[in-house]
Amino acid sequence: MAYQINDDCIMCGACAAECPVGCISEGSSKYEINAAECVSCGACASVCPVDAPHQA
C-alpha cells in the first residue's frame, strides 16, 4: 500500500531526497507522493523528522 504525507509535513525535503524511485514532489503546502509510483519501501518515513509519511 502506498504512503501518503499528512499535514504535519514541514517541507524539509528529506523524504524526497531519500525516495529510491523519485515519486515524492514538492506541493503547495506539503510534499506529495505519487501513489502509482510508490513502492511502499518506507524510506520516506524513516527519515522524516515529524513522522508525516504514513501508509495509506
C-alpha positions in Angstrom: 0.0 0.0 0.0 1.4 3.4 -1.0 2.5 6.0 1.5 0.8 9.4 2.0 2.2 12.6 3.6 0.0 14.2 6.3 -0.4 17.8 7.2 2.4 17.6 9.7 4.9 18.0 6.8 7.4 20.8 7.4 8.6 20.9 3.7 12.2 19.9 4.7 12.6 17.7 1.6 14.3 14.8 3.4 11.7 12.3 2.1 12.1 13.3 -1.5 15.9 13.0 -1.2 15.6 9.5 0.3 12.9 8.1 -2.1 14.6 5.4 -4.3 12.0 5.8 -7.1 11.6 9.5 -7.1 7.9 9.6 -6.5 7.8 12.4 -4.0 7.5 16.0 -5.2 7.0 19.4 -3.6 3.4 20.5 -3.3 2.0 23.9 -2.3 1.8 23.2 1.4 3.5 19.8 1.8 5.3 17.2 -0.2 3.2 14.7 -2.1 3.7 11.1 -3.0 2.6 9.7 -6.4 0.8 6.6 -5.2 1.0 4.9 -8.6 4.8 5.0 -8.4 5.3 4.4 -4.7 6.8 1.0 -3.9 5.9 1.2 -0.2 9.5 0.8 1.0 9.2 3.2 3.9 12.4 5.1 3.2 10.5 8.4 3.4 9.0 7.6 6.8 12.4 6.5 8.2 14.0 9.9 7.5 11.1 12.3 8.3 11.7 14.4 11.4 8.0 14.9 12.1 6.7 11.4 11.0 4.5 12.9 8.3 4.6 9.9 5.8 2.2 7.1 6.7 0.9 4.1 4.8 -2.5 4.9 3.2 
